[in-house]
Amino acid sequence: MFERRNILDVLLIPISCAGIAALCWHAVYAGPVSADKFEARLEEAARASLDEERFGWAHVEMDGQTAILTGAAPTAQLLTRARNRVLASSGRGGFFRGGVTRVLDETELLPPVSPYAFSVTRHGDRFRLTGILPDPDAMARLEEVLIGEGISPEFIQFDVAFRDGVPEGDWIGAVSLGLRQLVKLYDGEVDVTDRRIFVSGIAPNIDVRNDIIAQMARPPSGYSVDADIAGTALWTARLNGDHLIMEGSVPDAADRTALFEYTEQLFDGVVENEMGVIPMRSDDWIRGVRAALPGFLQHESGVMAFMGDELVIEGLATPSVIDFLREDFVRVGVSTDFTLNSQPAPTRLMAFEGLDSETTHPSRDVCSAALEEALSLSSLNFRYARDELARESAPLLDGVLTVLQTCPDYQFEIDAATHADGRRIALKNLTEDRQTAVLAYFIARGVPLDQIVLTEVRQDSAGLPDPVSIDTDRQISVRLRELEDD
């Protein structure tokens, strides 16, 4: 009897445990109330597993323990990674473990890109990498190359997309080869399109230029190389934020002293004077340097170099700084050729500081705050009794331009009003011309015509909404259109 009961115990205990486990599973996972909560937990975990910038294309929903993955996948590799992440998002999965049992792939795989283009620009200490990469691992490898060459991560900016279509051969090796040459230049660019590598920029001296050309002569198999590198600079000024280095040679000691003192008057930062003296046949280029210095020193970063027969400026600056610099140099009328390769940079506005590189649609509140900030940068003035914009208006114009370019989803109004005095018609005509001049400024810099609306000129300046004034006489205003007009 005792032995028979022991045998029954051995048989019934496992069956009882299995039954209890099944009841617990049913209560937790399959009950009418808990099932929805369980599915919600799985969905939350699955979405959390894709909460990275590189998986921004992916969307996931749960149907029981089956995950449904949708979206337009940029590469096959990222699609595979997304599926694996979702599958493992709640543990190993399975009927009893209660995780994701399978992933139903309803995604679309985007076609390969052609041509496959990637570029890196250097302005001062900053490196900006843009274009197409095959995967996040490639991005990490390129960052490692720059860090290995002594570039701080804070000066490396990526603005890239991941897509299939990378050319055959050592494509990453080709880009890396270009990067290692770029770090030797003052300012420059590397462009890799399909299997062609192009490097351009200003080298510190002819030896560096020759070294770059020698290195570029050995590209990965199947890749071609082209280069446009200036390497015979007699004199250079290198600007990095609040630090300026002047080096090379000038015609005589008086030029050296005068150029250094003039620069210190214009520049609030640190100026390092490493210039020497070598007699030259012509010193006319010094006048060109003096004419260009005020605008050059307003760059974020850049280099100005006298190449022996040409003065070259490259860097980053706001659009108005670039325009005024070109005007100043032409006005001086020196015999030295002048090339201005500076690229336009947006005005830094605190309202946009919190936006990441993927945010292409800022909210209305953010755009409104940015506009108010831009309008406070300066007043907008015109030449007396004319519709020509005055130079002191530049900070405001550049700031508003940045707002227009960063907030393409919204329309803006350029409102205008005349003062109520005895010259209504003449004032109205001038005000309309000035209103049109402000519009033309932005349109000439790439703002779509339908993003800006000119309102009818008012007969007095009363009642303009705040913040409105971008003119000391409160004649012209810029504002976001009301929501019902968007």
C-alpha positions in Angstrom: 0.0 0.0 0.0 2.8 2.4 0.9 4.7 1.6 -2.2 1.6 2.0 -4.4 1.0 5.5 -2.9 4.5 6.5 -3.6 4.1 5.5 -7.2 0.9 7.6 -7.5 2.7 10.6 -5.9 5.5 10.3 -8.4 2.9 10.3 -11.2 0.5 13.0 -9.9 3.0 15.6 -8.7 4.4 16.4 -12.2 0.9 16.4 -13.7 -0.3 18.7 -10.9 2.6 21.1 -11.4 2.0 21.2 -15.2 -1.6 21.9 -14.6 -0.9 24.7 -12.2 1.7 26.2 -14.7 -0.9 26.0 -17.4 -3.5 27.7 -15.3 -1.0 30.4 -14.3 0.0 30.9 -18.0 -3.7 31.2 -19.0 -4.4 33.6 -16.2 -1.4 35.9 -17.0 -1.3 35.6 -20.8 -4.5 34.3 -22.1 -7.1 35.7 -19.7 -9.7 38.1 -21.2 -8.4 41.0 -19.1 -4.6 40.3 -18.9 -4.2 39.4 -22.5 -4.5 43.0 -23.6 -2.1 44.1 -20.9 0.4 41.4 -21.9 0.2 42.4 -25.6 0.7 46.1 -24.7 3.8 45.2 -22.6 5.2 43.2 -25.6 4.5 46.1 -27.9 6.1 48.6 -25.6 9.3 46.5 -25.3 9.4 45.9 -29.1 9.1 49.6 -29.8 11.8 50.4 -27.2 14.2 48.0 -28.9 13.9 50.2 -32.1 14.2 53.5 -30.2 17.4 54.6 -32.0 17.9 57.0 -34.8 19.0 54.4 -37.3 15.7 52.5 -36.8 13.5 55.6 -37.2 12.0 54.1 -40.4 10.6 51.1 -38.5 7.2 50.7 -36.9 6.0 47.7 -34.9 2.7 46.5 -33.6 1.8 43.3 -31.7 -0.9 40.8 -32.6 -0.8 38.5 -29.6 2.8 37.3 -29.5 3.4 38.0 -33.2 5.2 41.3 -34.0 4.2 43.0 -37.2 7.1 45.1 -38.6 6.4 47.8 -41.2 8.2 50.7 -42.8 10.6 51.5 -45.6 13.9 49.8 -44.7 17.0 51.7 -46.1 19.2 48.6 -46.1 18.9 44.9 -45.9 21.3 44.8 -43.0 19.3 47.3 -40.9 16.1 45.3 -41.7 17.7 42.2 -40.4 18.9 44.0 -37.2 15.4 45.4 -36.7 13.8 42.0 -36.9 16.3 40.5 -34.5 15.9 43.3 -32.0 12.1 42.9 -32.0 12.3 39.2 -31.7 14.6 39.4 -28.6 12.9 42.5 -27.1 11.0 40.5 -24.4 13.4 37.7 -23.8 13.9 34.5 -25.7 10.2 34.2 -26.6 8.2 31.0 -27.0 4.9 29.7 -25.8 5.7 29.3 -22.2 8.3 32.1 -21.9 5.8 34.7 -23.0 7.9 36.7 -25.4 7.6 37.5 -29.1 7.2 34.2 -30.9 7.8 35.5 -34.4 8.2 38.7 -36.5 5.9 39.2 -39.5 7.9 41.2 -41.9 5.7 43.6 -43.9 8.4 46.2 -44.6 9.5 47.6 -48.0 13.2 47.5 -48.8 14.3 50.7 -50.6 16.2 50.2 -53.8 20.0 50.7 -53.9 21.3 54.2 -54.4 23.2 55.2 -57.6 25.4 57.2 -57.8 26.7 56.4 -54.3 28.1 59.7 -53.0 29.8 60.7 -49.8 31.7 63.9 -48.9 33.6 65.3 -46.0 34.4 69.1 -45.6 36.9 70.6 -43.2 36.5 74.2 -42.0 39.1 75.0 -39.3 39.0 72.2 -36.7 35.5 71.0 -37.7 34.8 68.1 -40.0 31.3 67.6 -41.5 30.5 64.2 -43.0 27.5 64.0 -45.3 25.9 61.7 -47.9 25.3 57.9 -48.0 26.8 55.2 -45.9 26.1 51.4 -46.0 25.5 50.9 -42.3 26.2 52.4 -38.8 29.4 50.3 -38.6 30.8 52.3 -41.5 30.0 55.5 -39.7 31.9 54.2 -36.6 34.9 53.2 -38.6 35.2 56.7 -40.2 34.9 58.3 -36.9 37.7 56.1 -35.6 39.9 57.2 -38.5 39.5 60.8 -37.7 40.0 60.3 -33.9 43.1 58.2 -34.8 44.4 61.3 -36.7 44.0 63.4 -33.6 40.6 65.0 -34.3 38.4 65.4 -31.2 35.0 63.8 -31.4 33.3 67.2 -30.6 34.6 68.5 -33.9 33.1 65.6 -35.9 29.6 66.0 -37.3 27.6 63.4 -39.2 24.7 64.2 -41.4 24.3 60.8 -43.2 21.7 58.3 -44.5 22.1 54.6 -44.7 21.4 52.9 -48.1 22.4 49.9 -50.1 24.3 50.3 -53.3 27.9 50.6 -52.0 30.4 50.1 -54.9 32.5 47.0 -55.2 35.9 47.0 -53.6 37.2 48.7 -50.5 34.9 51.7 -50.5 35.4 52.4 -46.8 39.2 52.2 -47.4 38.8 54.8 -50.2 37.0 57.2 -47.9 39.5 56.6 -45.1 42.3 57.4 -47.5 40.7 60.7 -48.4 40.1 61.5 -44.7 43.7 61.0 -43.8 44.7 63.5 -46.4 42.1 66.0 -45.4 43.4 66.3 -41.9 46.7 67.6 -43.4 45.0 70.5 -45.1 44.0 73.8 -43.7 40.5 73.7 -45.2 39.3 71.3 -47.9 36.9 68.6 -49.0 36.9 64.9 -49.9 34.3 63.7 -52.3 33.8 59.9 -53.0 31.3 59.3 -55.7 31.0 55.6 -56.7 34.7 54.7 -57.2 36.1 58.1 -57.8 38.0 60.0 -55.0 38.4 63.8 -55.3 40.4 65.8 -52.7 40.6 69.6 -52.8 41.8 72.3 -50.4 44.8 74.4 -49.2 47.9 72.7 -48.0 50.2 74.4 -45.4 53.2 74.1 -47.8 54.5 72.4 -50.9 55.9 69.4 -49.0 52.5 68.5 -47.5 50.9 69.0 -50.9 53.5 66.6 -52.5 52.9 64.1 -49.7 49.2 64.1 -50.2 49.6 63.6 -53.9 52.0 60.7 -53.3 49.5 59.0 -50.9 46.6 59.5 -53.3 48.5 57.8 -56.0 47.9 54.4 -54.2 44.1 54.1 -54.0 42.3 50.8 -53.4 42.1 48.6 -56.4 39.5 49.8 -59.0 39.3 53.3 -57.7 40.5 56.5 -59.4 41.9 59.6 -57.8 41.8 63.3 -58.7 43.1 66.2 -56.6 43.1 70.0 -56.6 45.4 71.1 -53.8 47.0 74.5 -53.5 50.3 74.1 -51.7 52.4 77.2 -52.4 50.9 79.6 -49.9 53.3 82.5 -49.1 51.1 83.8 -46.3 48.1 82.5 -44.4 45.7 83.5 -41.6 43.9 80.6 -39.9 40.8 81.2 -37.9 39.3 78.8 -35.4 36.6 80.5 -33.3 38.4 83.1 -31.1 41.9 82.0 -32.1 43.8 83.4 -35.1 47.2 82.3 -36.4 49.0 84.5 -38.9 52.0 82.9 -40.5 54.1 82.9 -43.7 55.9 85.9 -45.2 55.2 89.5 -46.0 57.3 92.0 -48.1 58.9 94.0 -45.2 58.9 94.5 -41.5 56.6 97.6 -41.7 53.9 95.4 -43.4 54.3 92.8 -40.7 53.8 95.3 -37.9 51.0 97.2 -39.6 49.1 94.0 -40.5 49.4 92.6 -37.0 48.3 95.8 -35.3 45.3 96.2 -37.7 44.2 92.6 -36.9 44.4 93.1 -33.2 42.2 96.2 -33.6 39.5 94.1 -35.4 39.7 90.9 -33.5 38.7 90.3 -29.9 40.3 86.8 -29.6 43.9 85.6 -29.4 46.2 86.6 -32.3 49.4 84.6 -32.9 52.0 86.5 -35.0 54.2 84.0 -36.7 54.9 86.1 -39.8 58.3 86.5 -41.3 59.8 88.9 -43.9 60.9 88.1 -47.5 61.4 90.8 -50.1 58.7 90.5 -52.9 58.3 92.1 -56.3 54.8 93.3 -55.4 53.0 94.2 -52.1 49.6 95.1 -53.6 48.2 91.9 -52.1 48.6 93.4 -48.6 46.0 95.9 -49.5 43.7 93.1 -50.5 44.3 91.3 -47.2 43.5 94.5 -45.2 40.3 94.9 -47.3 39.2 91.3 -46.6 40.2 91.0 -43.0 37.1 92.6 -41.4 34.8 90.1 -43.2 37.2 87.2 -42.8 37.3 87.7 -39.0 33.5 87.4 -38.9 33.8 83.8 -40.1 33.1 81.0 -37.7 36.3 79.4 -39.0 38.4 79.5 -42.1 41.7 80.2 -43.8 42.9 83.1 -45.9 45.9 82.4 -48.0 48.1 84.4 -50.5 49.2 81.8 -53.1 51.7 84.1 -54.8 49.3 85.3 -57.5 45.9 84.9 -55.8 44.3 85.6 -52.5 42.0 82.7 -51.5 39.5 82.6 -48.6 37.7 79.4 -47.5 35.5 78.9 -44.4 32.1 79.2 -42.9 30.2 82.4 -42.5 26.7 83.8 -42.6 25.4 84.9 -46.0 25.7 88.6 -45.4 29.3 88.3 -44.2 30.2 86.6 -47.5 28.3 89.2 -49.6 29.9 92.1 -47.8 33.4 90.6 -48.0 33.2 90.2 -51.7 32.0 93.8 -52.0 34.8 95.2 -49.9 37.5 93.4 -51.8 36.1 94.6 -55.2 35.8 98.1 -53.9 39.5 98.3 -53.0 40.5 97.4 -56.6 43.8 95.6 -56.1 45.6 93.8 -58.9 45.7 90.5 -57.0 43.1 87.9 -58.1 40.6 87.0 -55.4 38.7 83.7 -54.9 36.1 83.4 -52.2 35.0 79.8 -51.5 33.4 80.4 -48.1 30.2 78.4 -47.5 27.1 79.9 -45.9 26.4 78.9 -42.3 23.2 79.4 -40.4 22.9 81.9 -37.5 23.0 80.1 -34.1 19.7 80.7 -32.4 19.1 79.4 -28.9 15.5 78.4 -29.8 17.0 75.8 -32.2 19.7 74.5 -29.9 17.5 71.6 -28.7 16.8 70.3 -32.2 18.7 67.2 -33.3 19.9 66.6 -36.9 16.9 64.5 -37.7 14.3 67.1 -36.7 13.2 68.6 -40.1 9.8 69.8 -38.9 10.2 72.1 -35.8 7.0 73.0 -34.0 5.2 76.3 -34.5 6.2 77.4 -30.9 9.9 76.7 -31.6 9.8 78.6 -34.9 7.9 81.5 -33.3 10.5 81.7 -30.5 13.4 81.6 -33.0 11.8 84.4 -35.0 11.5 86.6 -32.0 15.1 85.9 -31.1 16.2 86.6 -34.7 14.3 89.9 -34.7 16.2 91.0 -31.6 19.7 90.6 -33.1 19.7 94.1 -34.7 17.4 96.6 -36.3 16.6 96.5 -40.0 17.5 99.8 -41.6 17.7 101.2 -45.1 19.8 103.9 -46.7 18.2 107.3 -46.2 15.2 107.7 -48.5 16.1 104.6 -50.4 15.1 100.9 -50.6 18.7 99.7 -50.2 19.3 97.6 -47.1 21.9 99.0 -44.7 24.8 96.8 -43.5 23.9 97.1 -39.8 20.7 95.0 -40.7 22.8 92.0 -41.5 22.6 90.1 -38.1 18.8 90.3 -38.2 18.5 89.3 -41.9 20.8 86.3 -41.4 18.8 85.3 -38.3 15.4 85.5 -40.1 16.9 83.6 -43.0 17.9 80.8 -40.7 14.3 80.7 -39.3 12.9 80.5 -42.8 15.2 77.7 -43.8 14.7 75.7 -40.6 10.9 76.1 -40.6 9.9 75.3 -44.2 6.4 74.1 -43.1 5.2 77.6 -42.2 4.4 80.7 -44.1 5.7 84.1 -43.0 4.4 87.6 -43.7 6.4 90.8 -44.4 4.0 93.5 -43.1 4.6 97.2 -43.7 3.1 100.5 -42.6 3.7 104.2 -43.4 3.7 107.1 -40.9 0.6 109.3 -41.0 1.9 112.6 -42.2 1.5 114.8 -45.3 3.4 112.7 -47.7 1.3 109.6 -47.8 1.7 108.6 -51.5 5.5 109.1 -51.5 5.9 107.2 -48.2 3.6 104.4 -49.4 5.6 103.9 -52.6 8.9 103.9 -50.7 7.6 101.5 -48.0 6.3 99.1 -50.7 9.8 99.2 -52.4 11.5 98.5 -49.0 9.0 95.7 -48.3 9.9 94.2 -51.7 13.6 94.6 -51.0 13.3 92.5 -47.9 11.5 89.8 -49.8 14.1 89.9 -52.6 16.9 89.4 -50.0 15.4 86.1 -48.9 14.3 84.8 -52.3 17.8 85.4 -53.6 19.1 83.1 -50.9 16.9 80.2 -51.8 13.8 80.8 -49.8 10.7 79.5 -51.8 8.6 82.3 -53.1 5.4 80.7 -51.6 6.9 80.7 -48.1 6.7 84.5 -47.8 3.6 86.7 -48.3 3.7 90.5 -48.7 0.7 92.2 -47.0 -0.9 95.4 -48.2 1.0 98.5 -46.9 -0.9 100.1 -44.0 -1.3 103.9 -43.7 0.1 104.1 -40.2 2.2 102.0 -37.9 -0.4 101.5 -35.2 -1.5 98.0 -34.3 1.3 95.9 -35.6 1.5 92.6 -33.6 4.5 91.8 -31.5 7.2 90.9 -32.1 7.1 93.0 -35.2 9.6 95.7 -35.7 12.6 95.0 -37.8 13.0 98.7 -38.6 13.9 101.6 -36.3 10.8 103.4 -37.7 8.6 100.4 -37.3 7.9 100.4 -41.0 8.6 96.7 -41.8 7.6 93.6 -39.8 8.1 89.8 -40.2 5.8 87.4 -38.5 4.4 83.9 -38.7 1.0 83.8 -40.4 -2.0 83.0 -38.3 -2.9 79.3 -38.1 -6.0 79.6 -40.2 -3.8 81.0 -43.1 -1.3 78.1 -43.0 
